[in-house]
Amino acid sequence: NAGVMQNPRHLVRRRGQEARLRCSPMKGHSHVYWYRQLPEEGLKFMVYLQKENIIDESGMPKERFSAEFPKEGPSILRIQQVVRGDSAAYFCASSPPTGGPNQPQHFGDGTRLSIL
Amino acid sequence: RKEVEQDPGPFNVPEGATVAFNCTYSNSASQSFFWYRQDCRKEPKLLMSVYSSGNEDGRFTAQLNRASQYISLLIRDSKLSDSATYLCVTGTASKLTFGTGTRLQVTL
């Protein structure tokens, strides 16, 4: 399966712990996007990355959240000192190198984060 | 005001019915437009891109009115498998913006 791969599918953390979510884009895709979906709500854009660059992080909370897409390996969304309000589904999407976000984006299965 | 507005529904229709969803967007800088569908607790999947000239894909027809900032989706001959949440999506140079979705339930 050459689709967008996210892991883990489910992640449980206690308040104050760190959560690391991983995303490998589709083969040939170099643009990665992270979205958050709270229960009964729509997807909210968080961050747009290319290899080693953050292009747009206007949707990222100012504190505790960070994202990277290193030269080698998957993109990582990191949440430090998690709180109950961080419980959500986190989706990663990717798109090809040409056209950027105006291209359709292909989504991974998501990571369901639960904070105890 | 939300950047992309949709009627949340639910729309309950019998199999074989025709159903239409509408969506309005507020960002005049939007450059691309899509309909995605999302099944319960699953990832969004691209249904179709939307072009100014209107476009059709089988039973699905999408229309875009840039002057009114309005997007529509028409589903003909509804199937049970069409039951899902339909997300109206706009794109700018840096990101996609999703509506909260319209729920469709197709019944026997």
Interface residues (C-beta under 8 A of the other chain):
Chain A: Y33 Y35 E41 G42 L43 K44 F45 Y48 I55 D56 S58 G59 A89 F91 G100 P101 N102 Q103 P104 Q105 H106 F107 G108 D109 G110 R112
Chain B: Q31 S32 F34 R41 K42 E43 P44 K45 L46 S49 L87 G91 T92 A93 S94 K95 L96 T97 F98 G99 T100 G101
